[in-house]
Amino acid sequence: MKDIGLAFFRIATSAMMLTHGYGKFQRLIAGNFEFGDPIGIGAAPSLFLAVIGEFICPILIIVGFKTKFAAIPTAITMAVAAFIAHATDPFGDKEIALLYLVAFITIALVGPGKFSIDKK
């Protein structure tokens, strides 16, 4: 039962994250690099990193491939969103990023379970 719970948690959480990353992915492949620069590396690199964290890594987590490793960039992306991009916003505006941060840290710590490519 534990492995079913782990699979449900990682798949549902990552599927919801994909809804945030898909638009950024579309923007990236269309060549539209207008994006915020919360860590001072430029808009295009920031967009690229956001796509990795919000689109590429969640796909890896859904299938359970390199799950613990893939959860780290997503957690970092959510930490940047909560503590840098939305640092001055009220708690309610950064709450979703914080919930995702907690979820992806949890996935990084506990792994994917046996219903995954990793099977750990």
HUPE-V278192 format. One record per residue. N is the residue number from 1. RES is the residue in one small letter. SS is DSSP state (h for helix, s for strand, l for the rest). OMEGA is omega in degrees with one decimal (* if undefined). Layout:
BEGIN
N/RES/SS/OMEGA + N/RES/SS/OMEGA
END
This chain:
BEGIN
1/m/l/179.5 + 2/k/h/-178.2 + 3/d/h/174.9 + 4/i/h/177.5 + 5/g/h/178.3 + 6/l/h/179.4 + 7/a/h/179.0 + 8/f/h/-177.8 + 9/f/h/-176.4 + 10/r/h/-178.9 + 11/i/h/-178.4 + 12/a/h/-179.1 + 13/t/h/-179.0 + 14/s/h/177.1 + 15/a/h/176.9 + 16/m/h/178.0 + 17/m/h/178.9 + 18/l/h/179.5 + 19/t/h/176.8 + 20/h/h/-175.8 + 21/g/h/-175.4 + 22/y/h/178.9 + 23/g/h/177.4 + 24/k/h/176.9 + 25/f/h/177.8 + 26/q/h/178.8 + 27/r/h/-179.1 + 28/l/h/-177.6 + 29/i/h/176.0 + 30/a/h/179.8 + 31/g/l/177.9 + 32/n/l/-174.4 + 33/f/l/175.8 + 34/e/l/-176.2 + 35/f/l/176.5 + 36/g/l/179.7 + 37/d/l/-171.4 + 38/p/l/-178.1 + 39/i/l/172.1 + 40/g/l/179.1 + 41/i/l/-178.5 + 42/g/l/-176.8 + 43/a/h/-177.3 + 44/a/h/177.1 + 45/p/h/177.8 + 46/s/h/176.9 + 47/l/h/179.2 + 48/f/h/179.4 + 49/l/h/177.6 + 50/a/h/178.0 + 51/v/h/176.9 + 52/i/h/-176.4 + 53/g/h/-173.7 + 54/e/h/-177.8 + 55/f/h/-176.7 + 56/i/h/-178.2 + 57/c/h/175.8 + 58/p/h/175.6 + 59/i/h/177.7 + 60/l/h/179.9 + 61/i/h/179.2 + 62/i/h/-179.7 + 63/v/h/177.9 + 64/g/l/178.8 + 65/f/l/-177.9 + 66/k/l/-170.1 + 67/t/h/-178.0 + 68/k/h/178.7 + 69/f/h/-177.4 + 70/a/h/-179.3 + 71/a/h/-177.0 + 72/i/h/178.2 + 73/p/h/179.0 + 74/t/h/176.5 + 75/a/h/178.8 + 76/i/h/178.3 + 77/t/h/179.5 + 78/m/h/175.6 + 79/a/h/177.1 + 80/v/h/179.4 + 81/a/h/-175.1 + 82/a/h/-169.3 + 83/f/h/178.7 + 84/i/h/-176.3 + 85/a/h/-178.0 + 86/h/l/-175.1 + 87/a/l/-176.4 + 88/t/l/179.7 + 89/d/l/174.8 + 90/p/l/-177.2 + 91/f/h/-178.7 + 92/g/h/-180.0 + 93/d/h/179.7 + 94/k/h/-176.1 + 95/e/h/-179.6 + 96/i/h/178.0 + 97/a/h/178.7 + 98/l/h/176.7 + 99/l/h/175.8 + 100/y/h/178.2 + 101/l/h/178.9 + 102/v/h/-178.6 + 103/a/h/-176.7 + 104/f/h/170.8 + 105/i/h/177.7 + 106/t/h/178.8 + 107/i/h/179.0 + 108/a/h/-177.9 + 109/l/h/-173.6 + 110/v/h/178.9 + 111/g/l/-170.9 + 112/p/l/-172.5 + 113/g/l/-173.3 + 114/k/l/178.9 + 115/f/l/-176.7 + 116/s/l/174.3 + 117/i/l/179.4 + 118/d/l/-178.7 + 119/k/l/179.2 + 120/k/l/*
END
